[in-house]
Amino acid sequence: MNDAATSAPTHHDAHGAHQAHGARHAHGAHHAHGEDDGHGGGLASMAASATLHCLTGCAIGEILGLMIGTAVGLAAGATIALSVALAFLFGYALSSLPLLRGGLSLGAALKLVLAADTVSILTMEVVDNLVMAVIPGAMDAGLVNAVFWVGMAISLVAAFLAAYPVNRYLLARGRGHALTHDHHGTNGPVTGARRFIPDLPAPALAATIAAFMLGGLVVAVADGLG
């Protein structure tokens, strides 16, 4: 009787521990591994979306920084530093908007995006600037030079290709954008001041930036022909 009485709780505890371990594993990996076989996109889709989201912020910051640097006559090094700083700023800002709209406080949103996006943005900025430095004349071309816009397009594509596997690796381990995934959206209607926080889909922003860059290229070519 005593042996049977002591063995039953032990088996029950082991079963409970197994369930707890399984629950923790499912919570950390559900969005990464589980969605590959589900509907609505899996790990590859999430990684591509996260990379495009970061790339959009980086592109806005870099183009704006180059425009400001050119307009005020900053040296090349200062212009690059400004562009990188603005790339991080806009990258973090775009990632924070859906979290703020979903009800998180500013401090909590910033804490999440710093943990989720820093590695991705850093990867993009390193690759982007290396590619621009390798392309002859791209860094010093100026905004009305076709070399600048072609070089920028090539560098952004290279940055996306470099950051995609990084984001996929992080997502597969419940890190990176997986940290912010559960905080997107709300369980009810968006009310109060949150109604004024813009909802900016990354694909729409990316299309806008692509159109802007194409316009810049057209203006640069027209200026060269003129």
C-alpha positions, 0 to 999 in steps of 0.5 A, a space after each residue: 500500500 505504501 509503495 503504491 501510494 508513493 508511486 502514483 504522485 510521482 507518475 502524476 508529477 512527471 506527467 505534469 512536468 512533461 505537459 508544462 515542458 510541452 506548453 513552454 516549447 509550443 509557446 516559444 516555437 508556435 509561430 516559427 515551426 508550427 505555421 510552416 504546415 498551417 494556413 496563412 503563411 509560415 516561417 518563410 513568409 514571416 521572415 520575408 515580412 519582417 525583413 521587408 518591414 525593417 528594410 522599409 524603415 532603413 530605406 526611408 532613413 537612408 534616403 532622407 539622411 542622404 537628402 539632408 546631407 546633400 542639401 546642407 553640404 555635409 561631408 561624406 562621413 557625416 552624411 553616412 552617419 546621419 543616414 545610418 542613425 535615421 535608418 535605425 530611428 525609422 526602423 524602430 519607429 515603424 515597428 513601434 506603431 502597430 504595438 502602440 496601436 495594439 495598446 502597449 505603452 511607449 516604453 514597452 513597445 520600444 523595449 520590444 522593438 529594440 530586442 526584435 529589430 536591432 540585429 536585423 537593422 544592423 545587418 542591413 546597414 552593414 551590407 547596404 553601406 558596403 555595397 554602396 562603397 564597392 559600387 564606383 562613384 555611388 557614395 559621391 554621386 549625388 541625388 541627381 545622378 543615376 549612379 546613386 539611385 541604381 547603387 541604392 537599389 542594388 544595395 537595398 536588395 543586397 541588404 534584404 538578401 543578407 537580413 532575410 536568413 538572419 530574421 528567419 534564424 531568429 524567428 525559428 528560435 522565438 526571437 527577433 520579430 517573434 517577440 512582437 508578433 503576439 502584440 500586433 492588433 487588438 482583441 477589440 476595436 481601436 479606441 481613444 488616442 490609438 485611433 490616430 496611430 497610423 496603420 502602415 502595411 510594410 508592402 504599401 510602404 515598400 511600394 511607395 519607396 520603390 516608386 520614389 526611387 524610380 522617380 529619382 532615377 527618372 529625374 537623374 536620367 533626364 537631368 543627365 540627358 538635358 
